[in-house]
Amino acid sequence: MVRDVLSGPALQARRRAIVKTLCYRLFMLLITVIVAWTIVGDAGDALNIGIATNLTKTGTYYVYERAWDHITWGVSNPA
């Protein structure tokens, strides 16, 4: 069983953050496919573009967030 861990100023459960992230990425995938379909005119190519860009964006965002975990600027310790 996955244990929810509270974090951040709003004390959001980790499970909630994961669900929100996945829903957001699916929404962004849909938008990317629609835009690509409008531009290229082919649904298959648009889907490939949408999947490739969203996988890339998800991976790079994870790396970006992990990098920020090592930056203490603007972070306060609860006292």
C-alpha positions in Angstrom: 0.0 0.0 0.0 1.3 3.4 -0.9 1.5 5.7 2.1 0.4 9.3 1.6 3.1 11.7 2.6 2.2 15.3 3.4 4.4 18.0 1.9 4.5 21.6 1.0 2.8 24.6 2.5 -0.7 23.3 1.6 0.1 19.8 3.1 -1.1 18.0 -0.1 -1.0 14.2 0.0 1.5 12.7 -2.4 -1.2 10.5 -4.0 -3.3 13.7 -4.7 -0.2 15.3 -6.3 0.4 12.3 -8.5 -3.3 12.1 -9.6 -3.3 15.9 -10.4 0.0 15.5 -12.4 -1.3 12.6 -14.4 -4.6 14.4 -15.2 -2.8 17.5 -16.2 -0.4 15.6 -18.5 -3.4 13.9 -20.2 -5.1 17.2 -20.7 -1.9 18.6 -22.2 -1.6 15.6 -24.4 -5.0 16.2 -25.8 -4.2 19.9 -26.5 -0.9 19.0 -28.2 -2.6 16.4 -30.4 -5.4 18.9 -31.4 -2.8 21.6 -32.3 -0.6 19.1 -34.1 -3.6 17.7 -36.0 -4.6 21.2 -37.1 -1.1 21.9 -38.4 -0.1 18.6 -40.0 -3.6 17.4 -41.0 -3.0 13.8 -40.1 -4.4 12.2 -36.9 -1.7 9.5 -36.6 1.2 12.0 -37.0 -0.6 14.3 -34.5 -0.9 11.5 -31.9 2.8 10.6 -32.4 3.8 14.2 -31.9 1.6 14.5 -28.8 3.0 11.4 -27.2 6.6 12.2 -28.0 6.4 15.8 -26.8 4.5 14.9 -23.6 6.8 12.1 -22.6 9.8 14.4 -23.2 8.2 17.2 -21.2 7.2 14.9 -18.3 10.8 13.6 -18.1 12.4 16.9 -18.3 10.0 18.4 -15.7 10.9 15.6 -13.3 14.7 16.3 -13.8 13.9 20.0 -13.3 12.0 19.4 -10.1 14.8 17.1 -8.7 17.4 19.8 -9.5 15.3 22.4 -7.5 15.2 20.0 -4.6 18.9 20.8 -4.2 18.4 24.6 -4.1 17.6 26.0 -0.7 16.9 29.6 -1.9 13.4 30.7 -0.8 12.8 27.6 1.3 12.0 28.1 5.0 12.2 25.5 7.7 9.0 25.2 9.8 9.9 26.1 13.4 
